[in-house]
Amino acid sequence: MYFRTKFIKGTPLVQLVESYRNNEGQPRQRVLASLGDAQVPEGEKKRIVKALEDHLRGAQGLFDSELSAEGAAWVTRIAGLLGRSKAAKPLTGATVDGVLVDKVQTSEGVQLGPQLVALQGWKELGLSRLLEEMGLTVSQIATAQLMVSNRLIEPLSEWALIDWAERTALPEILGIRVTKTTKDRLYHVSDTLLGHRKSIEEKLRAHEADLFSLSRSVILYDVTNTHFEGIAKKNPKARHGKNKQHRNDCRQVAVGMAFDEYGLPLAHEVFEGNIADTKTLEVVLNRLEVPEEGLKPVVILDAGFASAANIALLKERGYSYLVNITRGSRAKYAEVFEKESFEVLPGRVKEEMIEVRKIDDPQDPGSHLLLCRSAQRRLKVSVISTTSAQSRHICRSVGV
């Protein structure tokens, strides 16, 4: 409800009006009471309306005590008029905090919850200040917030992101609007962020460690690849190589990612599509060569990285490492698996039991082999094979 003043032949007519929707869902207004040229206190109109609404639904008015004597008199007078008016209908029904639940209607709703979480994370990491130091404008920073929020909540292409943004509260919160005609702004901001990638990752690593009080002791590193349906003519790193999705007909790039033991990304690097995995490790180690208080994290790698050059590199730089050796090498230790005693790792149920044994590596003095037997692996082998089989896993380690 609200007060409206109309002028009829120069004479003011004060009306109490209610908004509603008809059966077709169209917005309409109806006059609940005509008050002639009544001098309703201008500064109290909203409080008078709220007190009237409370009165009609039979609730104790929260605003009654804030009304002046004149305002309270108007509430009593108008309530009397509404009681005699056929247009006035008492507001009844289930209420929650004074709101009639069955009368609530919504339209053009937008998503807000996940976006607030993403924006709070952005704030805690100090990303706006960081990008401002790198020379990005206010508009570019807001656009970056929009894009990062989308990647966290519902990753989409830049084109699809525009429609997604309109279904959220982000454009209003960030004070930006991206349309199909301005989609190139998204690509420009992406290119700008890419140009500052190394600095952003370095500062984020430090900020995350401080924010969460982390003492990182593990680096997990692996490489994957992603291919292009087109020829990627303008991408100098797009090459034909062994594709992990078996799309060797397509050009691709390789992507190396390093994580800590908490699952937080430390750095990433994009390589030529035909690069050997073994040649990527040194590049990433160079990016991460800032040990915290002299701590050298344990580098955990798959068997594909266990080249002699990489093992020598890790030793030279003082890293401890854990590398899964190739499947074919495990047969040499079959007798140890069968006859030697293993230590059961605590805290696991029988179906997930893991047993380990550390032995010296006969082929690499100073290194060790960590032999592992797992119930899950044993179950998998027994399903595949009709004969009884012992599960075998071996990792080569040093300094662990």
MIZA-190524 format. One record per residue: x, y, z of N, C-alpha, C in turn; residue in three letters. Coordinates in steps of 0.05 Angstrom, whole numbers, plus 32768, in hexadecimal, padded with zeros to 4 digits. Layout:
BEGIN
XYZXYZXYZAla ...
//
This chain:
BEGIN
80117FE88000800080008000801280198000Met 8006802F7FF6801480487FF67FFF805F7FF2Tyr 800780777FF97FF6808F7FF57FFC809B7FD9Phe 7FE780A37FCC7FE980B07FB27FD880C97FB1Arg 7FE280DE7FA77FD380F77FA57FCD80FD7F88Thr 7FB380FF7F827FAA81077F677F9E81237F68Lys 7F9D81307F527F91814B7F507F7A814A7F3DPhe 7F6281517F477F4A81527F377F41816F7F36Ile 7F44817B7F1E7F3D81977F1A7F4C81A97F2FLys 7F6581A27F337F7681B17F457F7381AB7F62Gly 7F6081997F697F5C81927F857F6A81787F8BThr 7F7B81777FA07F89815E7FA77F7681497FB2Pro 7F7B81307FAA7F6C811A7FB57F8181057FBELeu 7F8181007FD87F9480EC7FE37F8780D17FE4Val 7F9580BD7FD97F8A80A27FD87F9E808E7FE4Gln 7F9380797FF17FA380637FFB7FA0804D7FE6Leu 7FB780457FD97FB680337FC27FC580197FC8Val 7FBB80037FBD7FC87FE97FC07FCF7FDE7FA5Glu 7FE77FD37FA27FF07FC67F8A7FEA7FA87F8CSer 7FE17F9C7F757FDC7F7F7F747FDF7F767F58Tyr 7FDC7F5C7F547FDC7F507F397FC27F437F34Arg 7FB77F477F1C7F9E7F3A7F157FA27F1D7F0EAsn 7F8D7F0F7F057F8F7EF27EFF7FA27EEC7EE9Asn 7FA77F007ED87FBA7EFC7EC27FD77F037ECAGlu 7FDA7F0A7EE37FF57F107EED7FFE7F2C7EE6Gly 7FEB7F3D7EDD7FF27F597ED67FF17F6B7EEEGln 80047F7D7EF280047F8F7F097FED7FA47F07Pro 7FDF7FA77F1C7FC97FBA7F1D7FC97FC97F38Arg 7FBB7FDF7F3A7FB77FEE7F537F9A7FF27F58Gln 7F937FF27F727F777FF87F797F77800B7F91Arg 7F63801C7F927F6080307FA77F5280237FBEVal 7F5F80247FD67F5380197FEE7F42802E7FFDLeu 7F4C80477FFC7F3D805C800A7F4480777FFDAla 7F2F80887FFA7F3380A37FF07F3080B68008Ser 7F4480C7800C7F4580D780247F4180F5801ELeu 7F3780FC80067F3381187FFF7F4D81277FFFGly 7F4D813F800A7F65814F800B7F72814D8027Asp 7F71813580327F7C8131804D7F998139804FAla 7FA1814580657FBD814D80697FCC81378079Gln 7FD08121806C7FDF810B80797FFC8114807DVal 8007811280958023811B809A8036810F8085Pro 804481208076805581178060806B8105806AGlu 8077810C8080808E80FC808A808780E28097Gly 806D80DD809A806480C480A8805480B28096Glu 805280B8807D804180A8806B8048808B806BLys 806280858068806B806980678066805A8081Lys 806A806880988065805B80B18047805680B6Arg 8037806980AC801A806680AE8010804E809EIle 801B804B8086801480348074801C801A8081Val 80348019808D803E8001809A802C7FFA80B2Lys 8024800E80C18013800980D87FF87FFF80CFAla 7FEE800980B97FD4800080AE7FD67FE380A6Leu 7FEC7FDC80987FEF7FC080907FF07FAD80A8Glu 7FFE7FB580BD7FFF7FA580D57FE47FA280E2Asp 7FD47FB880E17FB97FB880ED7FA77FA580DDHis 7FA97FA680C37F977F9580B37F9D7F7780B6Leu 7FB67F7080BB7FBC7F5480BE7FBB7F4B80DCArg 7FB37F5E80ED7FB07F5781097FCA7F548118Gly 7FDF7F60810E7FF97F5E811B7FFE7F76812CAla 800F7F73814080177F898151802A7F9B8140Gln 80237FB4813C80337FC5812B804D7FCD8137Gly 80627FC98127807D7FD0813080817FEE812ELeu 80717FFC811D8075801881188062802A8128Phe 8050801E8137803C802E8146804A80418159Asp 805F80388167806C8048817A807C805F816ESer 8081805D8153809180728146807F8088813AGlu 80658083813B805280978130804D80AD8144Leu 804980C58139804080DB8149802280D78150Ser 801880E881617FFC80E681687FEA80EA8150Ala 7FF380FD813E7FE3810381267FE480EB8113Glu 7FFC80DE81117FFF80C780FF7FEE80B08109Gly 7FEF80AB81247FDF8095812F7FC1809A812AAla 7FB880B3812C7F9C80BA81277F9580B3810AAla 7FA780B980F87FA180B280DC7F9F809480D8Trp 7FAF808580E57FAD806780E37F92805E80ECVal 7F88806981037F6E8061810D7F58806980FAThr 7F5A808280EF7F45808C80DD7F44807C80C3Arg 7F5B807680B77F5C8068809E7F53804B80A2Ile 7F5B803F80B87F53802380BE7F35802180C0Ala 7F28803680CB7F0B803680CD7EFF803780B1Gly 7F0A804880A07F00804A80847F03802F8076Leu 7F1A8022807A7F1F8008806C7F0C7FF38076Leu 7F057FF580907EF27FE1809B7ED77FE3808EGly 7ECF7FFB80857EB57FFF80787EB67FFD805AArg 7ECF7FFA804F7ED27FFA80327ED07FDE8027Ser 7EC17FDB80117EBF7FC180047ED97FBA7FF6Lys 7EE97FCF7FEE7F027FCA7FE07F177FBE7FF2Ala 7F157FC5800B7F2A7FBC801E7F257F9F8026Ala 7F397F8F80247F377F72802B7F4C7F6D8041Lys 7F447F6380587F577F5D806D7F6D7F4A8063Pro 7F857F50806B7F9C7F3F80647F9E7F288078Leu 7F987F10806F7F997EF980817FAA7EE38074Thr 7FB27ED180857FC27EBA807B7FDA7EB5808CGly 7FE97EA0808680017E99809580167EAF8091Ala 80237EB680A680387ECB80A480527EC180B0Thr 80687ECC80A580837EC880AF80907EE380B2Val 80957EEA80CB80A07F0580D1808F7F1B80C5Asp 80747F1780C880627F2C80BE805C7F2B80A0Gly 80687F18809280647F168075804F7F00806FVal 803B7F07805F80277EF3805680347EE18042Leu 80397EC8804A80487EB58039803A7EB0801FVal 80207EAC801F80117EA58007800D7EBD7FF5Asp 80147ED57FFE80117EEC7FED802B7EF57FDFLys 80417EE77FE7805B7EEF7FDB805C7EE67FBEVal 80647EF87FAD80687EF17F9180847EFB7F88Gln 80907EED7F7680AA7EF57F6C80A97EF57F4EThr 80BB7F047F4280BE7F057F2580DB7F0E7F1FSer 80E57F047F0A81007F0B7F0181157F087F17Glu 81137EF17F2581267EEC7F3B81417EE67F30Gly 81567EEC7F3F81727EE77F3681807ED87F4DVal 81967ECA7F4581A57EBB7F5881B97ECD7F67Gln 81BB7EC87F8281CC7ED97F9281DF7ECA7FA4Leu 81D57EB37FB081E57EA57FC482017E9E7FBCGly 82057E8D7FA782207E857FA082327E9D7F98Pro 82257EB17F8D82357EC97F8482407ED77F9DGln 82317ED87FB3823B7EE57FCB82547ED67FD6Leu 82537EBB7FD482697EAB7FDE82827EB17FCCVal 827E7EB27FB282947EB77F9F82A07ED37FA4Ala 828F7EE77FA882997F027FAC82A77F057FC7Leu 829E7EF67FDB82AC7EF77FF582C77EEA7FF3Gln 82C97ED47FE482E47EC87FDF82F67EDB7FD1Gly 82EC7EE97FBD82FB7EFD7FAE83057F127FC1Trp 82F47F1B7FD382FB7F317FE683117F277FF9Lys 830E7F0F800483217F048018833D7F01800BGlu 833E7EFB7FF183577EF87FE483637F127FDBLeu 83547F287FDE835E7F427FD783637F467FB9Gly 83537F397FA883587F397F8C83537F547F7FLeu 83407F637F89833B7F7E7F7D83537F8F7F80Ser 835F7F8F7F9883767FA07F9E838E7F967F8CArg 83917F7C7F8A83A67F707F7A83A47F797F5DLeu 838C7F777F5183897F7E7F35838B7F9C7F31Leu 83837FAB7F4583877FC87F4383A47FD07F42Glu 83B57FC27F5283D27FC77F5183DE7FC07F36Glu 83D17FAD7F2883DB7FA57F0E83D07FB77EF7Met 83C17FCC7EFE83B87FDF7EEA839D7FDB7EDEGly 838D7FC77EE883737FC37EDE83607FD97EE7Leu 834D7FE07ED683397FF57EDD83237FE97EEFThr 83137FFB7EFA82FC7FF27F0A82EA7FDF7EFAVal 82E47FE77EE182D27FD77ED182DF7FBC7ECASer 82F97FBB7EC583067FA27EBF83067F8F7ED8Gln 830A7F9B7EEF830A7F8B7F0882EE7F7F7F0DIle 82D97F8F7F0982BE7F857F0C82B87F6F7EF8Ala 82C17F727EE082BD7F5E7ECB82CC7F447ED3Thr 82E47F477EDE82F37F307EE782E47F217EFEAla 82D87F317F1082C97F257F2582B27F147F1AGln 82A47F207F06828E7F127EF982977EF77EEDLeu 82AE7EF87EDF82B87EE07ED182C17ECB7EE5Met 82D07ED37EFA82DA7EC07F0D82C27EB47F1DVal 82AE7EC47F2382977EB97F3182897EA47F20Ser 82877EA97F06827B7E957EF4828B7E7B7EF4Asn 82A67E7E7EF282B67E657EF182B37E557F0BArg 82AF7E627F2182AB7E547F3A82907E477F3DLeu 827B7E547F3282607E4C7F3782557E3A7F20Ile 82587E447F08824C7E357EF1825D7E3C7ED8Glu 82747E2E7ED582877E367EBF827A7E347EA4Pro 827C7E4B7E9582707E4D7E7B82837E5C7E68Leu 827E7E5A7E4F828D7E6A7E3C82867E887E40Ser 82967E997E3482917EB67E3782767EBD7E2CGlu 826F7EB17E1582557EB77E09823E7EAF7E1BTrp 823F7E967E2682297E8D7E3882297E9C7E53Ala 82417EA67E5B82437EB47E7482317ECD7E75Leu 822D7ED97E5E821D7EF27E5D82017EED7E65Ile 81F57ED77E5B81D97ED17E6381D87EC87E80Asp 81ED7EB97E8981EE7EB17EA581EF7EC97EB8Trp 81FF7EDD7EB182027EF47EC281E77F027EC7Ala 81D67F037EB281BC7F107EB481A97F017EC6Glu 81AF7EE87ECC819E7ED87EDE81A97ED97EFBArg 81BD7EEA7F0081C87EED7F1A81C77F0A7F23Thr 81CE7F0F7F3C81CE7F2B7F4681E97F387F41Ala 81FC7F2B7F3482177F367F3182187F507F22Leu 820A7F537F0B820B7F6D7EFD82047F857F0FPro 81EF7F817F1F81E77F977F3181FB7F9B7F47Glu 82057F857F5382187F887F6982327F957F5FIle 823C7F8C7F4882567F967F3D82537FAF7F2DLeu 823B7FB77F2782377FD07F1882407FCE7EFBGly 823E7FB67EEF82457FB37ED3822F7FA47EC4Ile 82307FA57EAA821D7F977E9A822C7F8F7E80Arg 822D7F757E7B823A7F6B7E6382247F5F7E51Val 82237F697E38820F7F607E25821C7F527E0EThr 820C7F477DFC82177F397DE582287F4C7DD4Lys 82217F657DD482307F797DC4824A7F817DD1Thr 824D7F7B7DEB82667F837DF982757F6B7E03Thr 82707F547DF7827D7F3B7E00829B7F3B7DFELys 82A57F4C7DEB82C27F4D7DE882D07F577E01Asp 82C17F657E1282CD7F6F7E2B82D77F577E3CArg 82C87F417E3B82D07F297E4A82EA7F1E7E40Leu 82ED7F1D7E2683067F127E1A831D7F257E21Tyr 83197F3F7E20832F7F527E2683387F4F7E43His 83257F4C7E55832C7F497E72833B7F2E7E76Val 83327F197E68833F7EFF7E6A835C7F017E61Ser 83607F0F7E4B837C7F137E40838D7F237E54Asp 83807F377E60838F7F487E7383977F377E8CThr 83857F277E96838C7F167EAD83A17F027EA6Leu 83A07EF77E8D83B47EE47E8483D07EF07E84Leu 83D17F097E7C83EB7F177E7B83F77F1B7E97Gly 83E77F1A7EAC83F17F1D7EC783F07F037ED7His 83ED7EED7EC883E87ED37ED583FE7ECB7EEAArg 84177ECE7EE3842C7EC57EF5842C7ED67F0FLys 84287EF07F0C84277F017F24840F7EFB7F35Ser 83F87EF67F2883DF7EF07F3783E27ED67F46Ile 83ED7EC17F3983F07EA87F4784047EAA7F5EGlu 841A7EB87F5A842E7EBB7F6F84227EC97F88Glu 84137EDE7F8384087EED7F9983F17EDD7FA7Lys 83E27ECE7F9783CD7EBE7FA383D87EA87FB4Leu 83EE7E9B7FAB83FA7E867FBB84027E917FD7Arg 840E7EA87FD784177EB47FF083FF7EBC8001Ala 83EB7EC87FF483D37ED2800383C37EBA800EHis 83C07EA57FFF83B27E8D800983C17E818021Glu 83DB7E7F801F83EB7E74803583E77E84804EAla 83E67E9F804C83E27EB0806383C57EAF806DAsp 83B27EAF805A83967EAF8061838D7E968070Leu 83987E7F806783907E66807383A67E5A8086Phe 83BA7E69808B83D17E60809C83DC7E458092Ser 83E37E44807983EC7E2B806C840A7E29806ELeu 84137E118073842F7E0A807184307DF3805DSer 84357DFA804484327DE6802E844A7DD3802FArg 84447DB9802E84597DA5802F84577D928017Ser 84437D968006843F7D847FEF843A7D947FD6Val 84467D8B7FC0843F7D967FA584367D7E7F94Ile 841D7D7F7F8B84137D6A7F7984137D767F5DLeu 84207D697F4A84227D747F2F841B7D5F7F1ATyr 840C7D687F0684057D577EF083FF7D687ED7Asp 83FD7D5B7EC083F97D697EA783E17D5C7E99Val 83D07D6B7E8D83BB7D617E7C83BC7D717E62Thr 83A97D6B7E5083A97D7B7E37838C7D817E2FAsn 83887D957E1F836E7D9C7E1583717DA27DF7Thr 835E7D987DE783617D9A7DCA834D7DAF7DBFHis 83527DB77DA683417DCA7D9983337DBD7D81Phe 831A7DC37D7D830C7DB87D6683157DC57D4CGlu 831D7DDE7D4E83277DEC7D3783457DE87D33Gly 83517DF77D21836E7DF37D1B837F7E057D2EIle 83727E177D3D83817E287D5083997E357D43Ala 83957E417D2C83AA7E4B7D1C83BA7E617D2ALys 83AD7E717D3B83BB7E877D4883C77E807D63Lys 83C57E677D6A83CF7E5E7D8483EA7E507D7FAsn 84007E5C7D86841A7E507D8084207E377D90Pro 84117E337DA684167E1B7DB784047E037DAFLys 83F27E087D9C83E07DF27D9483EF7DE07D81Ala 83F47DC77D8A84027DB47D7A83F47D997D7BArg 83FA7D887D6883F07D6C7D6984017D5C7D7DHis 83F57D4D7D8E84037D3C7DA183F17D267DABGly 83FB7D167DBD83EB7D007DC883D57D0B7DDALys 83BD7D097DD183A67D157DE0839A7D017DF3Asn 83957D0A7E0C838A7CF87E20836D7CF27E1CLys 83607D017E0A83447CFA7E0383437CEC7DE8Gln 835A7CE27DDF835D7CD37DC683547CE47DAEHis 83597CFE7DAF83537D107D98836E7D197D8CArg 837D7D057D8383977D0B7D7783957D1A7D5DAsn 837D7D1B7D5283787D2A7D3983777D487D3DAsp 83757D507D5783717D6D7D5D838B7D787D69Cys 83907D927D6383A67D9F7D71839E7DA47D8EArg 83B27DA67D9F83AD7DA87DBB83C37DB97DC9Gln 83BE7DC07DE283D27DCB7DF483D37DBA7E0DVal 83EA7DB97E1A83ED7DAB7E3383EB7DBF7E4AAla 83DF7DB77E6083DC7DC87E7783E77DBA7E90Val 83FB7DC67E9C84077DBC7EB583FB7DCA7ECCGly 83F27DBB7EE183E67DC77EF983F47DBD7F12Met 83FA7DCF7F2484067DC77F3E83F37DCF7F54Ala 83EE7DBD7F6783DD7DC27F7E83EC7DBC7F98Phe 83E27DC77FAD83ED7DBF7FC783DC7DA97FD3Asp 83E27DA07FEB83D47D8A7FF883B77D918000Glu 83B17DAB7FFF83967DB4800683847DB77FEDTyr 838F7DB17FD683807DB37FBE83807DCF7FB2Gly 838F7DE17FBD83917DFC7FB283A57DFD7F9BLeu 839D7E097F8583B07E0B7F6E83C77E1E7F75Pro 83DF7E157F6D83F77E257F7284007E347F59Leu 83FE7E277F4284077E337F2983FE7E217F12Ala 83FC7E2D7EFA83F77E1D7EE384077E287ECBHis 840B7E187EB8841A7E207EA0840F7E127E88Glu 840D7E217E7284037E167E58841B7E117E46Val 841D7DF87E3D84347DEF7E2C842B7DE87E10Phe 843E7DE57DFE84387DDB7DE4842B7DC07DE5Glu 84197DBB7DD2840A7DA27DD3841A7D897DD0Gly 84327D8B7DC484427D737DBF84597D707DD3Asn 84597D7F7DE9846F7D7E7DFC846D7D647E0CIle 84847D597E1384847D417E24847F7D4A7E41Ala 84707D3B7E5084697D427E6C84837D477E7CAsp 84977D377E7784B07D397E8784BD7D547E84Thr 84B87D627E6E84C67D7B7E6A84B77D937E77Lys 84A17D8E7E8384917DA37E8F84987DA87EADThr 84A37D947EBA84A77D967ED784B87DAD7EDFLeu 84CF7DB17ED284E27DC67ED984D57DE27ED7Glu 84C57DE67EC384B87E007EBF84A67E077ED7Val 84977DF37EE084857DF87EF784957DFB7F11Val 84AA7DEB7F1584BB7DEE7F2D84C87E097F2ELeu 84CF7E147F1784DB7E2F7F1784C77E447F20Asn 84AD7E3F7F1A84987E517F2384937E507F41Arg 84997E397F4D84927E347F6984AB7E357F7BLeu 84C27E3C7F7084DB7E3B7F7F84DD7E517F94Glu 84C97E527FA784CA7E657FBD84C27E567FD6Val 84D47E457FE184CD7E357FF884C67E468010Pro 84B27E3D802084AA7E4C803884BC7E45804FGlu 84CB7E59805884DD7E55806F84EF7E3D806BGlu 84FA7E3A8053850C7E24804E84FF7E098049Gly 84E57E08804B84D77DEE804784D67DE7802ALeu 84DF7DCE802384DD7DC4800884C67DB08007Lys 84B07DB67FFA84997DA47FF984A07D8A7FEBPro 84917D757FF284937D5B7FE484857D5E7FC9Val 84937D587FB484877D597F99847C7D3D7F92Val 84627D3C7F8C84557D227F86844E7D227F68Ile 84587D0D7F5A84567D0B7F3D844D7CF07F34Leu 84417CEF7F1C843A7CD67F1084527CC97F03Asp 84507CB07EFA84677CA27EEF84717CB07ED6Ala 84607CBD7EC784697CCA7EAE847E7CDF7EB2Gly 84827CE97ECA84957CFE7ECF84AF7CF37EDAPhe 84B17CD97EDF84C87CCD7EED84DF7CC87EDAAla 84E67CDC7ECA84FE7CD97EB985177CDD7ECASer 852D7CD37EC185477CD67ED0854D7CF47ED3Ala 85477D047EBF854D7D207EC1853D7D2E7ED6Ala 85237D277ED885127D337EEC85197D2A7F08Asn 85207D117F0B85287D077F2685417D167F2EIle 85547D197F1C856D7D287F2285677D457F29Ala 85537D517F1A854C7D6D7F1F85407D707F3BLeu 852F7D5E7F4485237D5F7F5E85387D5D7F74Leu 854B7D4A7F7085607D467F8385727D5F7F85Lys 85797D697F6E858A7D817F6C857F7D997F7BGlu 85647D9C7F7A85587DB37F87854F7DAD7FA4Arg 85557D957FAD85507D8E7FC985337D877FCFGly 85247D807FBB85087D787FC085077D5B7FC9Tyr 84F57D557FDC84EC7D3A7FE084D77D347FCASer 84D57D1B7FC284C27D157FAC84B57CFA7FB0Tyr 849E7CF77FA484907CDD7FA484867CD97F88Leu 84907CC47F7B848A7CC07F5E847F7CA37F5BVal 84687CA17F4F845D7C867F49846D7C797F33Asn 84787C627F3784887C567F2284767C477F0EIle 84817C3F7EF884707C337EE284667C187EEBThr 84507C107EDF84437BF77EE684557BDF7EE1Arg 84647BE07ECB84757BCA7EC4848B7BC57ED7Gly 84937BD97EE684AA7BD77EF984A27BC87F13Ser 84897BC57F1784807BBA7F3184857B9C7F34Arg 84867B8E7F1D848A7B717F1F84A47B697F2CAla 84B87B7B7F2B84D27B757F3784D07B727F56Lys 84BB7B7C7F6284B97B7C7F7F84A37B6A7F88Tyr 849B7B577F7784857B457F7D848B7B357F97Ala 84A47B2C7F9A84AB7B1C7FB184A87B2C7FCBGlu 84AF7B457FCA84AC7B567FE2848F7B597FE9Val 847E7B5D7FD584617B5F7FD984567B467FE7Phe 84617B2F7FDE84567B157FE884607B0D8003Glu 84797B13800984867B078021848B7B1B8037Lys 848F7B34803184977B478046847E7B518054Glu 84827B5A806D846C7B65807D84687B828076Ser 844F7B8B807784477BA78070843A7BB48089Phe 843C7BCE808A84307BDD809F84147BE88096Glu 84007BE380A683E57BEC80A083E27C0A80A8Val 83D87C1A809583D37C36809C83BB7C3880ADLeu 83BC7C4780C383A67C4880D6838F7C5980CCPro 83787C5680D983617C6780D383507C6080BBGly 83537C4780B183447C3F809983347C25809FArg 831C7C248094830C7C0B809683197BF58085Val 83117BDD808B831D7BC6807D831B7BC8805FLys 83047BD1805583007BD2803883127BE7802BGlu 831D7BF9803A832E7C0E802F834B7C0C803AGlu 83527BF58044836C7BF1805183837BF5803EMet 83987C02804783B17C06803883C87BFE8049Ile 83DA7BEE803D83F27BE5804B840B7BEF803CGlu 841F7BF7804B84377C03803E84507BF78049Val 84657BF7803984807BEF804284957BFF8033Arg 84A87C0B804184BD7C1B803584D77C0A8034Lys 84E37C09801C84FC7BFB801885107C0D8009Ile 85297C07800B853D7C157FFB853A7C0F7FDEAsp 853E7C237FCD853D7C1E7FB085577C137FA7Asp 85587BFA7F9E85717BED7F96857E7BFB7F7EPro 856E7C097F6E85797C157F5685807C327F5AGln 857A7C3E7F71857F7C5A7F7585867C5E7F93Asp 859F7C5B7F9A85A87C5E7FB685A07C7A7FC1Pro 85967C7A7FD9858C7C937FE5856F7C987FE2Gly 85627C887FCF85467C8A7FCB85387C727FD8Ser 851E7C747FDA850F7C5E7FE684F77C577FD4His 84EE7C3F7FD884D57C367FCA84C07C327FDFLeu 84A87C3D7FDA84927C3A7FEC847E7C277FDFLeu 847D7C0E7FE9846B7BFA7FDD84507BFB7FEBLeu 843B7BFB7FDC84207BFE7FE7840E7BE77FDECys 83FE7BDD7FF183EA7BC97FEB83CF7BD57FF4Arg 83BB7BD47FE383A17BE07FEA838B7BCC7FE6Ser 83777BCD7FF783607BBB7FF583507BC27FDCAla 834E7BDC7FD6833E7BE47FBE834B7BDA7FA4Gln 83667BDC7FA383737BD27F8C83717BB37F89Arg 83737BA67FA083707B897FA083547B817F96Arg 83407B907F9E83247B8A7F9583217B8E7F77Leu 832D7BA47F6D832C7BA97F5183397B937F40Lys 83507B8B7F49835F7B767F3B834F7B5B7F3CVal 83437B567F5383347B3C7F55831C7B3C7F44Ser 83107B537F3F82F97B547F2D83017B507F10Val 83187B5C7F0983227B597EED832C7B3D7EE8Ile 833B7B337EFB83497B197EF6833A7B027F05Ser 833A7AEB7EF9832D7AD47F0683407AC77F1AThr 83597ACE7F1A836C7AC37F2D83717AD77F43Thr 83797ACD7F5A837F7ADF7F7183987AEF7F6BSer 83967B097F7083AC7B1B7F6A83B17B2E7F81Ala 83CA7B337F8583D27B467F9B83D57B627F8FGln 83C97B767F9B83CC7B917F9183E87B9B7F97Ser 83F37BAA7F83840E7BB47F8684107BD17F7CArg 841A7BE37F8D84207BFE7F85843B7C057F90His 844C7C137F8184667C1A7F8A846B7C377F84Ile 84767C467F97847E7C617F92849C7C637F99Cys 84AA7C727F8984C67C787F8F84C67C927F9EArg 84D57C937FB484D57CAB7FC484F17CB17FCESer 84F57CCB7FD5850E7CD37FE185087CE97FF5Val 85147CE7800C85117CFC802084F57CFD802DGly 84E57CE8802984CA7CE8803484CA7CD7804EVal 
//
